[in-house]
Every structure is written in structure tokens, then in C-alpha cells.
Amino acid sequence: MNKTLLYLGTALHEMQAERGCAVFFVSSRGQLFKKETLAVFDRSQAAFENIRLALKKWYKDETFDRELLQKMETVLDNSETVKSRRNKILNLEFTPTEIISGYSHNVISPLMDIMVLMALFNKENDSAKVSAYSYFLQLKEKYGRERALGVRGLVTKSFDNREFLDRFRFLISEQDSFKRTFFAMANDQQKEIYNSLMKGAAVRELTEVHDDLKKGNKVSVSKLAPEYWFEMTSEQMNLMKKVEEKLVKTLPKNNVPEIIPSQATQINVTRAAEGINAQQRAFIEEMPFFINLPENILSDLLQHAQVRTYKKGNLLFLEGEVSSRLHIVLSGWVKLFKGTSSGHETVLQMLSSGDMVAESAVFLNANYPVSAQVVKESVILTFPAPIIREKIKLHNELALKVLDGISKHSHSLIQEFENIRLKPAAERVGWFLLKLLLDQGKVPDLIELPYDKSLIASYLDMKPETFSRTLKKFKENGFEINKNSVILPKISALCGFCDHDLAAVCSKHNTPECPNPDCDQEIGPEYK
């Protein structure tokens, strides 16, 4: 049954190559790579035709679940849309960005999802090995995107553009992340396969390019001609394809390693499920998405999970990226934001302990609608998106929790919109401080400011100077305003900013100690 993955892997590989060739051709305004582009059109079309023929057989002999095969049909239909657009590519009717997005989101990402689901469907496969295989496919795709994005940058000289360079560096950081995760999930045999094959001049040169970029250096166009870049990255992709084919052979539970484990390269990582400590496990079990789940379902999920620490400034993903992972914040702070046409950003939400990050995109198999960045060092739990979606389908308990979570998230967004966008500055700040006080729950009159005041101002949809003037009014009313904290003049000083949602988590609400039982948000003139 795993032979099916080889069919699909070939189609995936050719479609990744087609994307790269098409970007090269269009970036050069049709002056370069036409012959190679036409050749890869034929190869990828033939690969998908082989799948189409095999699909008829799979339906007939009931090798796979019918719903899974219907998903495969959808992917094949998407490949037909690519077929219909090839003439438009040759006529230069698409931009390089549109080509990268179209291939990545319409065909390549759905095809990878199908490959992971088919690997999971085979009951003879080890789910932990499949999880490592899933992360490897994501890693290979990031290398494929680097080929396409890099050739576009070299042809159009975009590496001189700061925004383009930052995006390219982010892509490299994603590769590093997926590689670390693959090695964390892989067994000794899978690690040895990767290490034994990913060698050679192309791998060494690309590593040097990455190291230069990480140090802040720019790629030298005179050193890296577009044709040479394409040849080098394609050689690396071909090595990745060989690794992929060998990884497929490792998936069965009863697979006998071709190497002696002691001979494998030793890397100081642990399997993700083992990497979750007892304190984190206890916290995860109490989160709304996991609470009261049967032990077998929770353990099965965590077998595919990874816990990682992210430093301040690390990007989790960018708007428009394929939703490849579900992120859950265990500690720290993450901001969700959108960039504007003027180059500024709008902060949409601040997420902290227990929050999921843009989870609806993962559940709906959509692209991330926003960007996410760590603003205070964070520990984050992640799951491969295809595995999460499949587990939701298999377990009603999870599906119900998804519906409940989306409903609560929607309500929370409406609440935040009302309190942050529709109210005067003093009410926004007062509500925000009260929310922090209740969330932190440590000292009844002390609020720790979790991130920069400029970011708080952006989150509250006001200019920094407006935020400073508003804090000054609070200071005039007895509040002690420090760099990283606010001390209340009395415990009930913020109760006038309470609403029904905050009251629901306040221990004093509906008790004689509550000074604002009706949640009347009429504040005094001293704050206006």
C-alpha cells in the first residue's frame, strides 16, 4: 500500500520542479528557461495521469477509504486547473508571486496532505514514523519554495530589497525549524537515511549561502547566476526525493532497519511525546481543547507533537502561508498582525498561555489569514496540520471541542473589537489593564505589563502618544506607572471598567465585595 506514496511523491516532485521553472521563465519575461519549462510541463502531466489511472484501480479494489479517494480526485481536479493555466504562463499573464502561490496552495499542499493521510490510513504503518515523514515532506517543500523564490530574486535583483530579503530569511528559518522537528520525530534509521544522502557540493554551497544570510549578508548576484542557483537547488531537491523514497520504506511497524542503530549519527533530540515534561503535560490536559479527552486519544495526539521555545522576534508564520502546523501557546506572548499597503502593521490580537494561534486556518485547511510573531519568549506546542485534521475526523470528541473553541474564539474577537475599537481611549486602557489583572491573578493590586508599551498602544488601536497621555490620566488618579508594571491605588480601582465577560472570571463578582455588580462601564470625568 505504501507504493502509492511513491506515485504521489513523483507527482509532487515534478509539480515542485514545474513551479520553479515557471517562476524562472516568467521572472525573465520569457527570455530564459522556456525549453526546460515545456519539458517539465510534460513530466508533471504524465505523473498525474499515472495517478488518475491508478485511482480507477483503487476505487475498484477498495484499497483505500472512498472519502480519501474523493480527496485525491479533488487534487487531480486542481492539477487540471494548472494544466489550463500553462498557456497563460507561457504568455506571461501571471506574476512570479501568483505562480508560487497558485502551485503551492492549489496543488502541492493538498497533495502533501493526501500523502500523510494515506500513510496514516495504512494500519501497518507506525504513526510516529509517519509523523516524521510528514515533517520531512514539509521540509522538502520549503526547499522547493527556496528554489522558486531565490531564482525570482536573482533574475529580478530583488535581493537588494529589504522586504524580499526578510521574507527569504524567514523561509530559511522555517527550513531550520522543520529540520529540527524532523530529527526530533525521526528514529535512528530515518536520521541516518537523511544524513547519508544529504551530502555533496550543492548541499555545502547552499549551507554557506544560508549562513551568510543569517549573518546579515546579502547574496552576491555576480557569484550566484540564476541558472547556477536553479541547478544547485534542483540537485538538492533530487537528493531530498531520494531521502523521501527511502523514508517510505521505513514506515511499517515491522520494518527491519538496514543499519545498526549504534552506527547512526547521534543527535541530542528526543521524540516529541517524550519531550513534553510532566508540568507541561498537566497544563495541556487542562486546556479546553484537550480537557476530558480519553487518554488513548490524547496520547495518540501528543505522539505527533513538539514543544519548542521561541525567542522574542521569531516569526511563527506569515500571512498567506499554507497552514502547515497548529500552534498552541504554553507560555509567553504572540501577536497576530496584518501588514498594510503603507508598510505599517495592525495588531489584531495578543495571545498568551493556553491560546491557539490562527487555529481556524488549520481546521479549515486554509492559508493563514494573518502573520504571527513572538513578542515575549514563548514555549509553544505544535502539531502537523494534516494529522490534526485527520484526528478531528476520527474522533467526535475532538470535533465537538473544535466547534466549541471556534464559537468561543468568535465571541472573544467580538468582545475585543468592542472594547478596543469602539470605546474612548481611557476605557480601552482601563479594560485592558483589568483584563491583565484578572488573567495574571498574582497580586491583587499589581499588573505586570507583558510587552512593550508601543505594542500595547498598537493592540489598543491608538498612537503611542495617545496611550502615554491616557496613562498620565491614570497616574493623576493615583496609579503608579512603571516601565514594566502598574500598581493600583486600591484593589477596586479598575472595577468601573468591567464588562460581563471579565466579570465571569472575577472571583469577587456577585459577592458583597463587588463594587460594580451590574458591570456599568460609566467612568468618572477624571479619566476623560
N, C-alpha and C positions, 0 to 999 in steps of 0.2 A: 504493500500500500504506500510505503514511503517513496516508491519510484515516481509517484505522482508529483512529489516535491521537486524532482529533477526536471520534469516537464515545465512546471511553473517557474522554477529557478532560471531556466534558459530564457523563457519569455521575459521575465523580469530583467535579466541581464541585457538582453537586446533592446528592451524599451529604455533602459537607463542609458545605453550607448546612443540610441536614436535621439534622446533628449539632448545629449552633449553635442552630437553632430549638428542637430538643427539649430542649437544656440550659436555654434561656431559659424554656420552658414549665414544666419540672419545678422549676427553681430558684424560680419564683414560685408554686409549689404550685398550678399550673393557672389562676392569675389573669391571666396575660399571655401573649400570642402564640399563642393556640390557632388562630386563623384562619390565621396565617402558617405554623404547623406543619402543619396539614392540607394547605395548598396545596403545600408543598414535598414532603410525602409523595407526592402525585400526580406532581409533576415528576420526582422521582428514580425512582419506579416506572416511569414512561414511558421514561426514559433507559435503564434496564436492560432493559426489554422490547425496545427497539431493538437493543441488543447481542445479546439472545437470538435475535432474528430474523436478524441478520447472521451469527451463529455458524453457523447451519444452512448458509448460503451458503458460508462459509469452509471448512466441512467438505467440502462438495460439490465446490468447485473447487480444493481443496487449496492455497489461498493461503498457509496457514501450516502449520508443523510440527504434527503431530497432538498431540504431548505439550504443546505450547504452548496448543493449543485446549482440551485437557483441564484445564490450569491455569485457563483462562478459565472453564470450567464450574464449577470449584470456587469461584471468586469469585462467579459468579452464584448458586450454591447458598448462599453466605454472605449474599448480598443478600436471599435468601428468608427467612433467619432474622431479618433486620432487619424484613422485611415482617410476620412473625408476631409481632414484639415491639412493633409500633406501638401496638396497643391497650393493652398494658401501660404504655407511655409515657404514653398519654392517661389511664390510670387511676392514674398516679403510683406505679407499682410499682418503678421504678428510681430510683437516686440520680443526681445530675448526674455524679459521678465514674464510675459504672458506664456511663452513656451515652457519655461521652467515650472511655472505654477500649473499649467494645464496638464503636462505629463505627470508631475509629482502627485497632484491631488486627484486627478480623474482616473488614472490607471495604476501607477506604481504603488501608491499607498494602499489602495483597496486590494491589489494583488498580494502584497505582503501580508495583509490581514488574513486573506484566504489561506495562504501558505501556513500561517501559525494555527489557524483553526483546523486545517486538515491534519496537521501534525498532532494536535490535541485530540482529534476525533479518533485517531488510531490508538486503541486501548493498549496495544503492545508497547507504546512509547512511554518513556519516563517523563513525567510532566516537568521535573526540574531541568532535564536536558533540553526539553522543548523551550523552556523559558530562556535558557542561554542562547539557543538557536534564534529565538525571537529578537533578542538584543543584538545578535550578530547581524541579522538582516537590517536592522535599523542603522547599525554602524556602517554597513556596506552602502546603504542608501545615502548616508551623509558624505561618504567618499565620492559617490556618484554626483551628488549635488555640487561638491567642491570642483569636480571636473568641469561641469557646465558653468558655474558661476565664475571660476577662475579664467576660463577661456574668454568669457564675455568681458571680464575686467581687463585682460591683456589686449584684446582686439580693440576695445573702445578706450583704453588707457584710463579706466575708472579707478585703478588703484591709487591715483592721485586724489581721489575724492574721499574725504574723511568718513562720510556716512557709509559708502561702499566698503571701505576698509574695515570699519567697525563690524559690519554685517559678516564680512569674510572671517574676521577673527572670532566672531560668535559661532560661526559654523565649525571652526576648528575646536573651540571649547566644547561644542556638542559631541564632536567625534571623541574627544578625550573622555567625556562623561560616559558615552555608550561603550567605549572600550573598557573602562574601569568596571562598568556594570557587567559586561560580558564575562570578564575574568572573575568577577565576584560570584557569578551564577554557574560558570563552567566547571566541569570536573577536570581531573588531571589530563585525561585523554584529549578533551576538547581544547584545553590550553596548549597542549603540545602540538596539536594539528595547526593551530594558528601560528605559534612561534616557529615551527619548522618550515612553513610555507611563505610567511610574510617576510621575505628577505630579498636582497638584490639592490641594484643601483637605483631603481625608481623609488623604492621604499626609503632608502637612505637620503636621496635628494629631497623628497617631499618632507621628510622629517626635518631636514635642515631649513627648508622654507618655513615650516611651521614654527620652528624655534626662533627664527628671525622675526616673524610676525608677532610672536608672543613677547619678544623683547622691545617691540615698538618700531621695528624697522619695516620699510616698505619693500615690496617685491620689485626687483630691477627688471624692467621690460627688456632691456638690452640683453640681459642674461637669460631670461625666460621668454623665448619666442612663443607665440600662441600654439604653433604646430608642435613644438617640443613639449609644451605643457600638456597638450592633449595626449601625445604619445606616452608621456610619463605617467599621467593619471590613469590612462587606459591600461597600461601594464599593471598598475596596482589593482585596478578593478578586476582584471583577469586572474590575478593571484587570489583576490577575495572570492571569486567564483569557485576556484579550486578548493578553498577552505570550506565554502558553503556545501559543496558536494560531499566532502568528507564528513562534515558535521551531521549531515542527514543520516549517514551510516551509523553514527553513534547514538541515535535517538532511542532505539529499542531498549527495554529494561534488561533484556538478557544479552545485550551486546558485549562481546569479549574484547577488551582493549587490545589494540595492536602494539601497544608499548607497555613497558614495565613502569608502573606508577612512580617508582623511585627515580626513574630516569627523566621524568618530566621536569620542566623548568619550574622552580619553586617561586611562587608569588605570594606575598603576605596579604591574602584576602581570605574572607570566609564566605560561605554560602549565605545568601541574604537572610534566610529564615533564622540561621544561627547568629547573624549579625545584629539581630534585634535583642537588646538586653531586657532583663525582667521588668525594669521600671517602664521602659517603652512599651513592652507587651501589655502591661497592666493598663497603661494610658490608652493604647489602641483599642483594647477590649471595651473601654467605657465610652468611646466615641460613638456618636449617633449612627454612623454608617455600619459599625461593627457590633454594637451592643446587642447582647442576647442572641447572637448568631450561634448556631450549633458548632461545637468545637471542630468537627471534621471540615466544615465549610471554611471557618476562619483559618485553620491550619493550612488548608489547601491554598487559600489566597496568599497567605504570608510566605508560602514556599516560593512565590514568584516576586516577592517584594525586595526592596533595597532601602536602607536608611543611610542618608548621606548628609554631611554638614556642608552648608554653602556659606561663603563669606559675603559680607556686605558688598553690594555692587554686582554680584553674579546674576546673570540673566537665566531664567528658567526656560523661557521660550519667547518668541516674537510673534506679534500679530500676523495671522495668515499662515503660520507654520502648521503642518499636519499634527493633529493631536496624538502624539505617539505614547504619552505616559500620563497617568493620573498622579497628581502631586497632592499630598496632604501634609500640612504644616504641623509638626510636633512641637516645635518651639521657635521663637524668633518672629520676624515680621516680613511680609511680602506685599509689594504694591502691585496692583493691576492698573495699567495705564494705556492710553492711546496717544499716538503721535498726531500732531496737527500739521496742516499744509505749511504753516509758517515755521515749522521746526520745533515748536514747543510741545509739551506733553500735558495731557489732562489725566489726573489721578482719579480713577473710578472707584477703587476700593482698597482698603488696607486689611490684610488677612493675618491672623495670628494663630496661636495654638488651637488645634482641632479643626481648622478651616480647610476645606478642599479648594483647589486653585483651578478656576475655569472648568469645573467638572462636567458641565453640560456639554461642552465640546467633545469630551471623551465619550460620554454616554451616547451622544447622538452621532458619533463618528463624523464630526465636522472639524473644520480648521479652527485653531484658537482665534477667538474674536478680539482678543486683547494681547498685550505683552505683559510679562510678569518678571519682576526684578526683586531680589532680596535687598531690604533696606536695613536690616539688622541681622547679624549672623543667625542662621536658621538651621534646624535639623528637620529634614523633610523625608517623608516616606513616599516611595514611588512604586507604581505597578505598570507593567506593559499594558497599553490601552486595549489591544485585541483580546488579551486574556481576561481583563476586567469585563469587557462586553460579553464575552462568552460565558463567564461565570454568572453574570446577571441573567442571561437567558436560561441557564440550567437551574438556577435556584430562585424560587418565588420570594424567599425571604429577602434576598438581596434586591430584587426588582422593586419590592414594596418600599424598601429603605431608600432606593433611588428616587422614587416618586415623592416620598415624604421629604427627602433632602432638597429636591428641586423646588417643592412647594414652599418650604421654609426659606430657602435662599431667595426666591422671588419676593416673598414678604419682606425679608431683610433689606433687599435692594430698594423696594418702595419706601420703607421706613427711612433708610439713609438718604434717599433722594429728597424726601420731605424735610428732613432735618438739616440737610447740608446745602440744598439748592434753593429752597423756598422761604427760608427764615432770615431775619436780620442777623448781622454778624455776631452780636452778643449771645443770641440764642443758639447759634451754631456752636460757638466756642463752649458755652455752658453745657450744652447737651453732650458734646464730645468729651469734656472733662469728666462729667458724671458717668458716662459710659466707661471710660478708662478706670474710674474709681471702683465701679461695680465689678468690672472684669478682673481687676487686679486683686481686690479684696484682701489686701495685706494689712495696711494701716488705715484706719477709718478717716484720717484727715490728710493723707499723703498720696499724691498722684505722681507716678514716675512717667515722664514723657518718653515714649519708647523709640522715637526717632526725631530727626532734625525738625526744628520749628518751621523751616521753609517748606518742608514736605507736609507738615500738618496744615499749613496755610493752603497749599495746593489741594490737599484732600478736602479741605473745607470750602474749596472754590472761592478763595479770596486772595488778594495780593498780600505779600509778606508785610507790607507797611500797614495794611488794614488789620491784619492779625496782631501786629505789635501794638497798635492803638487800642485794640479791644482788650488785650492782656493788661494794658495800662489801666483801663477802667476797672478790671478785676482787682488789680493791685491797690487802686484807690479805695476799694471796698474791703480791704483787709487781707486779701490773698497775698501770700508770699510767692513771688515768681522767680524761680531759679533757672539755671541753664537747662537742667535735665529733670526738673521736678516742680510741682506746685503744691504748696501747703495751704489748706483751708483755714479760714479764721475760726470756724466751728464746723462740726461734723455735718450739720444740716444745711450748710451754706449753698449747696448746689441743688437742693431738693426742688426749688422753683423751676428748674429746667427739665424735670422728669416728665416722661410720657408713659403711656400704658405698657409699651414694650419693655422699657427699662424697669418699670415698677414690677413687672413679672419676675425679675431676677433679683429684686431688692428684698433683703430679709426683714426690713422694717415696714414694708408696705402692709396695709391692713392691720397694723398694730397701733397701740396708743402713741408710740414714738414717731409715727409718720406725720410730718407737718403738712403734707400735700396729698391726702388720700384720693382726691379727685383728679390728680395729675393735671392741675390747672397750670398752664405754662405762661401765665401772665407775670412777667418780671417787672421789677420796680424801675422807676425812671433813672436810678443811679447807674444803670448799665447802658442807657441809651444815649 
